[in-house]
């Protein structure tokens, strides 16, 4: 399992709801995706230097609870690489 910790402070929090708006959660997922790529030897900077980019074609999220101020852990419990696909 791969995970990163992100400190959630005021700029992340939507004042009206007092938690991270669900749309902003995708930014957390993107941070984790970039960290995972670096962890497995494909840092985004290296891919871009080589003229390559990974295109996100689908995002699915199931929200279990609000993301509030403090430390949030974003995990990837299982990933697989097949041919030209990282899932």
N, C-alpha and C positions, 0 to 999 in steps of 0.2 A: 504494500500500500504506500502511495506517495501522498505527502501532505505539506502544506505551508500554513504558517500562521500570519494573519494580517491584523494589525491594530486598527480597530474601528473607532474613529474619533469624530468630532463634530462635522468636518467636511463631508463625511460619508452619510451622515444621518439626515433624513428628511424631517424638518422641524414639525410639520403638521402631524406626522405619524409617530415621531420619536423612535424611528428605526430606519434601517436601510431600505429604500424603495426597491421593489422587486427588479426593476429595470437596471438599477445600479449593481445588483448582485452579479449580473453578467460580467461586470468589470472585475469582480473578485475571481470569477471563473477564468477570465482571460489571464490574470496574473498567475494563477495556478497552472494554466496551460503552458505559458512561457517558461515557468520554473521547471515544469515536468520535462519540456523539450530540452532545456539546458542540462537537466539531470541525466537524461539518456544520451547526451552527446550531440544534440542538435539545437544549439542556442539560436534564437531567432536572428541575431545579428549575423551569424555565420551563414545561415540560409539566405538572408537578404544579400550578403556580399556575393554569394554564388548565383544570384539572380533567381532564387527559388522562394516560394512563399506557400505556406499551408493555408488552404482556403477552408473556412468553416462553412459547411453546407447544411448543418442541422444542429439545433440546440434544443434540448429537452430538460426541463427542471421540475422537480417536485419539491415544493417548499414545505418544510416540516414545522418551522417556527420562525419567528422574527429574528433578524440579525440586529443586535443592539450594540451599544458602545462596549468596548472591551476588546478581547482577542477572539477572532473568529478563525477556526481551522477549516481549510478547504482541502478535501481529500479526493483522491482518485483510487478507488478500491480495486480496479481491474482495467487494464488497458491491453489492447492487442494491435499488432502491426501486421497487416497482410498486404503484400504487393505494395501498392502506393497509398494505402489507407491506414490511418491511425484512428483507432476508435476507443 
